[in-house]
């Protein structure tokens, strides 16, 4: 009976340790996300799977051109996938309007500008809504892609 109790305690301890490590990896290191919607076409399509890293967001080391996952400013229950177009202090021209991005915010736009609800609608996005930066597209396998920042000013 004593050996059985020790075994059960070891199993429970192992399960708790695995759960803690999994939580920490998910919350602080990275995640896997599935895209939906046309706003990032032709770069990303519905059901493309991305590997996401969270460290750049936590350290505020994002660059123009990075693809990020963010909570939607209009609906925090929904995640959005957009590209960073502007950083704090940048001036963004949208038609006749010029917006200066305040400290602690970024300007996000979809690659498919004709079919994207983005910062042109809801303005600069608070840094606190950003969830992570896309490292690469891992599915579908025929389209595996590493994302690098390619932004021409």
C-alpha positions, 0 to 999 in steps of 0.5 A: 500500500505504501508503494502504491501511495508513493507511485500515485504521488510521483504521478501527480507530481509529474502531472503538475510539473508538466502542467506548469511547464506547459502553462509557462511556455504558452504564456511566456514563450509561444503558441500555435494559432490558426488564421481565419479571414481574408485580411492578410491575403495573399500572405496568409489564408484561412486555416494557415497555422502560425508559430507565434513567439511572445518574447518580442512583445514582452520586451517591446522589440517589435519592428515595422513589417512584423506580423502580430496577433492581437486582441481586437480593440472592438471585441477583446474576445476575438484575436486578429492577425495584422502587420505592424505599419507604424510604431510610437511617434510615427505619423501615418497618413490615411487619405487626408488624415494624419495620425501620430501614433502615441507611446504604447501603441502600434498601427496595424493593417492587413495586407489585403487593405480592401478587405481588412478592418484594422487601425484605419477603422479603430485607430492605434492599437494599445501595446497591451492588446498584442499577444505575439509575433508570428515567426513562421507559417507551419501549415500547410506543409507545402507553404512553410515560410519563415517571416522576416521583417521586410518593410520599406519606408 
